[in-house]
Amino acid sequence: MSSMFIKDDDFSAFVTTMIEAGPVYGPVAKRSRFIFERLESPEELRLDYDVTILPPKKLFFPPAQDLIRFDADEFKSAIDPEEKVLLGVHFYDVKGLDQTDLLYSERNFDSSYMANRQTTTIVASNIQNVSDRAFFASVGAGVPAKGHDAFLTSITGGYVFEPLTERGEALLKHGAFVAATDAQVAEAEKVNAEALTKCKEKHEHSAEDIAAKVAAAFDNEDLWSELAEDCFSCGSCNTVCPTCYCFDVQDTWNVDAVSGQRTRYWDACLTADFAQVSLGEGATENFRGSRGERFRHRFMRKSVYLNDKLGQPACVGCGRCSAACTADIADPVRVIDRIMAS
């Protein structure tokens, strides 16, 4: 599929036409931060954002998602997928979705997630501003993002639009596109390459070396206790992570005592009760009862356990966890550096 070009003056009309055709979600300003939200007008779209508060997985796997509704006689699915466009996703978040797609489609196929995912056209966009805590250039660098339908790059005078699937190509009808010149394609490639040089943080070691060293540190309880000493067990690092996919399921009954809904909620392995299980008769057991054990589990999951399955660490370098951590101890770069030096 050939790369196309649309002028700055025509871009607003392109977004407007897409909005008129169906739901379009993109990054919008939320005070001094950014969130993915349904667009009401092209003026809301902020492709110059650095990073959103929550990753785009929330559109497919919401923080609270009703799965089924039931009453005394029947139950029915609460999932109601809609055809939509997700516009302006950075490549690291596409990689996060790639990982979640794999984990939710293998073995026990998660139809609730995939129903929303399969009805979405994803247009990725270049990173115009890099967040202070990002390190996406040095994690999983050899694994390209692949789950998007088109890629949009801001260049001089407009945007290069590269359709990658039939879904992406179908969006061309909404705008005044012309074939991109070789010079415009080259400029787009340069713009995207330069973004990789602007991360203030980076891993200094390969994923293989990091995995080996972190795995070898598993039994170093003093190290993990030290790293987790200031942890509040709030789970903020899990909550904002684009590759975390754990959830809890709860049934809620209405006042009639015969109807209700089954809902799943994002869950977080850093919280104190995540690994607590019932032993019956009111007794419980927590198999990761200390902060150090929970902190260790997070970094084992991100840098060791899933590497072979995913072909890369279960981390995309967005830096959200670093920014969200109240105690400022969740930064993977700093933690990994400490482990590598131990």
C-alpha positions, 0 to 999 in steps of 0.5 A: 500500500502506498503512502499518502499525504494530506495538507494541514489545511485539509486535516481538520476536514478529514477528522470531521468527516470521520467523526460524522461517519462513526465514533472516533477516539483520540488524545485530548487535553485533560488539564495539563495531561492527556486522555483517550476520549471520544472526539466531538470535534477535530479541535479537541484532537491533540496529536502533540501529546507526550503520553496519556494518563491511561493506555488505550487498552481502556477502550477494549478492556475498561477499568470496570466492564460489565460482562453479563446481566442476569435475572431469575430466568436468563442471562445475556452478554453486556458486551456491545461492540461498536465500529470505531476509529482510534486515532493518534496512538503512539507506537509503544502503546500499539506494542502494548495492545499487540501483547494484550491481543496475544495474551487474550486470544491464545488458550482461553480466548477472551471474547469480551476483549476481542469483540471490542478490539476487532471492531476498532481501526487503529491509526498510530501517529508519530511522537511529537513530544517525549515524556520525561520518564519514557524509555521506549527506545531501549526496550523491545527495540527489535520488535516492531509494532504491528497491530495498527491499521495505518500510521500518521506522521506530522511533517512540513505542511501536513501529514504522511498517512501510511495505510497498512491494512484494508481498514486503514486504506478505507479511511482515505475516502474521508480526506483529500489525500494525494500520493506522498512524494519520495521526499515526504516519505523520507521526512516522515522516516526521519521524524520517527527515527529522531523521536527514538533519540529523545528519551531521557531514560534508557536501559543500558543492558540488553533484554537478555542480560536483564532477564538473566540478572533479574531472575538470578536475584529472585532469592535476594530477599534483602534486595527486594525488601530494600527496593520496595521499602517505600511502596504504598501497595497502591497499585498505581504502577499496575493501573496505568500499565499498557501491558498489565491484564489482570482482573477481578470478577464480581457479581452485583445483585439488584435490590430485587435479589433476582437480577444483577450483573457480573463485572470485571475490574482491573486488578493490581498485583502490588496491592496487599490482597491481590494474592490472598486466597480463601482457605474456608471457614473464614481463614485466608492465606496470602502467598505474596504477603510482603511488599518485597514479594509483590514488588519482585513479582512485578519485575519478574513479570515485566522482565523475565516471565513473559519474554519467551512468549512475547518475544520481548519484555512485558514492558514498552517503555512508556514511563507511565508507572514511573510518573504515577508512583507516589513514592517514585520507586517504580521506575523500571530503569532505576530498578533494573539499574540497581539490580544489574549493579547488585 
